[in-house]
Amino acid sequence: MKKNIAFPITLCLILSGCGLTPLQKQQVAQFATATESVATTTQDRFKAARDKVMELERRRLIMRNEEPPKSFDIDGGLSAEGIASQIATLKALQSYGDVLNKLASNDQGEAITKAATDFLTQFEAAKQVQDAMYKLDDNKKTAVLGVVGIVGTWFVESEKKKKIRPIIEAYSEDIGKLAALLKNDLTLVEDSLCIEESKRKSRISATGVMDIYCTSADAVGELASDLLKEPNHSYNEREFAYDSYILAQTAKVEISILSAQGDKLVEKLTKANDQLLGVIKEDKFTADEIKAFAKQVEELNNHIAVLAGK
């Protein structure tokens, strides 16, 4: 009986260990969970920004008291169609985190296969938004499809270790680029009206989600302020203008905070993604390396919490 127990343990050691080390598992799972959280939190933040832009624009229309132009877009272009590229990027990041989590956890077989195929679909879709002709190369396909068919045997953990490394190596650079794309929508352009005038710089970035939110808030704030200075308005009109002014100023403060957090979030996600390569390539780490990666993920989670309003 003892021989039967010893045999798989011995074989497991021969096969380069029983899969991922506990530390590798922990750190891959931490990064994967944080990446999924970035995606879901940012999608929620974009939805909240759209709702607030619509309310600001509704108030602006009421205070202007004139028919809007036929081309008027009350959500400032923040509909699902308007931010299709951002949504595709977030879905790709979310599915990347999901497949890594499945490989670093106790999930097996069908769950891993589903996560892998979903990631291939979402990643290619995100890249095709930027380049309609983009196609996954064989290296990227093989790296992910290699996990399809992992079965629930005792040596599945060893198989996971073999499969997870090629995925991270094949996609690390592209995931970093996708993460960087979020910066444009989570932060303000350099000359934004929501940045203190003395700190504004020449614009080098494109208009993003936070900028659209800022533009609406600034326009409503200016209009409400003008109305409050005019004497010929009823109490109800002045009260509405006052409430709109407060709403706009509150929005501008929120936008500044979100932009600062968004910048840090993308920075931490990018650094953690880079460090993940080292985590998965090595079985041994120095104490400093362990602390450095843990700190990146901890700070990333802190910025996610702030962005989520928790």
N, C-alpha and C positions, 0 to 999 in steps of 0.2 A: 504493500500500500504506500509506504514511504517513497519507494522508487517511482511510482506513478506520479506522485506530487512533485518530486524533485526534477523529473524530466522536463516539463514545460518551463520551469524556472531556469534550468540550465540552458535550454534552447533559447529562451528569451534573452539571456545575457549574451549568448553567441550572436544573436541578431541585432547587435549594436544597441542593446538595452531594450526595455519594454516600451518603445515608442518615445514620446516626448517626456522629458524630465518634468518633475512637478513644477519646477521654476519656469520652464518653457511654457507649460500648459497654462500656468497662472498668468504669465505676462502676455501671451497671445490672446487669452480670453479677456484680459483687462483691456487690451488695445481694441479687440473686436467689439466688445460691448460699448466702449467709448465711441467708436466709429459709428455704430448703429445709433447711438444716442445723439451724436452730432447731426446725423441725417434726419431723424424724426423731430428733434427739437427745432432745427432750422426750418423744416417744412411747417411746423406749427407757428413759428415766428413769422414766416412769410404770410401765412393765412391771417394771423392777427394783424399784421401790417396792412393787408388788403382791406380788412374790415374797418380799420381806423381811417384809412385813406377815403373809403367810401363815405364814412360819417363826416369827415372834414369837408369833402367835396359837396355833400348834401347841404351842409351849413353854408358853404360859400355860395351855392346857388340861391338859397333862401335870402341871404343878405344882399346879393347883387340884384335880386328882384328883376331878372330879365331872362328871356328864353335862352337856353344853352345852345351852342352851335350843334349842327347835326352830327358832327364828328366827335362830340364830347364823349369822353370815356370816364365814367364816374369812379372806376377803380384804378385809374392812372396807368392801365396796362398791366395790372398785377393779377389778371385772371390766369387760369391754368394754361391757356393758350399763350398768354403774354409772357409767361416765365417758363416755357416748356423746357428750355435748355437747363435752367436751374433745377427743375424737378427731376429731369433725367440724371443729372449729376448726383443729386441726393439719393436717388434710388440705387444708383451704381454703388455709392459708398455704403449704403445700408445693406445691400446684398453681399458686398465684400465682407463686412463685419459679420454677417450671418453665416457665411460659409466657413470663415475662420473659427467662429464660435462652435459650429457643429464639429469641426475637426479637433478642437481643443477641449471638447467636453465629452460626455458619455454618449452623445448621439451617434447612431450607426446607420448603415444601410440606406434605407429609403429617404430618411431625413437629410443625409449628406448629399445624396444624388439630387434631390429636389433643390437644395440650396445651391449646389454647383451649377446646375443648368439655369437656374434663375439668375445667378450672378453673370454668366456668360451673356444672357439676353440683355440684362440691364446695362452691363459695361459697354457692349457693342452699341446699344441705343444711345448712351451718353456720348460716345465718341462720334457717332454719326450725326448728332446734332451740330457738332463743330465741323465735321467733314463728312458729307453725304456719301462719299466713296469709300469710307473706312471699312475695312474688313479685318476680323481677327486673324492674326498669323498663326501658323501651325504650332509654334512654341507656346503661345498663350492658350490655344485650344487644348493642346496635349496636357499642359500643366493642370488645368481644371478638370478635364474629362478623366484624368487619371484617378480621381476619387470616386468616379461612378463605379458601382459594383463592389465597393468595400463591404464585406459581409460581417455579420456579428459573430466572429469566432474569437477565441482567446488571444489571437495574435493581431487583432484589428488595430490595437494601439501602435504596434510596430509599423503597420501599413500607413497609419495616419502620419507618422513622422516622415515617412518617405514621400508622402504626397503633399504635405503642407509647405515644405520648404520650396519646391519648384513654383508653387502658386505665388508665394510672397516674393520670390526672386523675379518672376516674370511680370508681376503687376505693381511692384513697389513704386517704380518711377511714375507710372501712369496714375496711380492712386494719389501720389503727391501732387501731380498736375491738376487732377480733379479737385483736390482739396483747395489748391491755390485759386481755382476759379470762384470758389465761394466768397473769397475776400471781397470781390467787387460788389457783391450784393449784401454782405454783412457789415460793410464799412462805408463811410461817406467819401465822396470825391474830394480832392484836395482843396477846392474852392467853395465847398458847400456852405450854404446859408446857415446851416446848423453848427458850423465851426466858428469860434470867436474870430472876428474880422482880422485881428492882428496875427492870428495863427494860420490864416489861409495861405495856400500856395498855388502855383500855376497847376492847372488840371492836367493830369496824365492818365487818369483812369476813366472808364466809361460809366455812364449813369447806371446805378443799380437800384435794388429794392429800397434800401435805406434812403437813397437820394429822392426817390419818388415820394416816399412818406414825408421827408423833410420839406420838399417843395410845396406839398399840400398844406402842411402845418404852417409854414411861413406865410403863404398866401392868405390863409384864413386869419392868422394873427394880425397881419397888416390891415386887412379889410375890416375886421372887428374893431381894431383900434381907431380907424378912421371914422367908423359909424358912432363910436362912443364919444368922439369929439364934436359930432354934429348935434345941434340942439333940437332939431325938428323931428324927433322920433318918440314914439310912445314908450311907456314903461316896459311893456312886454318886448318891444323891439330892442330896447337897450339891454334888458335882462338876457335876451337871447344872444346878443352881441357879446355881452360880458362873459357868459358861459362858453361861448365859442372861443373867445380870446384865451380864457384859462385852459380850455382843452388844447388849444394850439401850443401854448407855452409849455404845458405839461408834456405834450408830444415831443417837442424839441429837446427837452431835458432827457426824456427816455431815449430818443434817437442817439444823442451823444453818448449815453451810457452803453447802449447796445452796440454802437460802432466800435467803441474802445474794446468791449468784450469780444466782439466778432473778430477783430484784428488779432487779439491774443489767442482766441480759440483756433484760428487757422494756423497760426504759428506753432502752437503746441501739437496740433494734429499732424502737421508736416514733420516736426521733429520726432514725434513718437513713431510715425511711419518709417522714417529713416532708421531709427534705432532698432525697430523690429527686425530688420535684416540681420543685425548682429545677434539678436536674441535667438533667432531660429538657426543660425549657422553654427553656433558654438554650444557645447554642452557644459562648459565651465565659464564662470563669470567672476570678475573681481567684485568685491563689496561695493566699490565706487560705481561700477557699471550697473549693478542691480539698483542702487539708490538713484542713479541718474534716470534710468528708464521709469522707475516707480514714480519719481517726482514729475516727469513729463505727463504721465497718465493721470496722476492726482490733480495737477494743475489744469489739465484738459477737462477733467470732470468738474472742477470748480467753475470753469468758464461756461461749461454746458449748463450748470445749475443756474448761473446768473442769467444766461440767455433765455432759459426756460422760465425765469421769474420765480425760482424757488429759493 
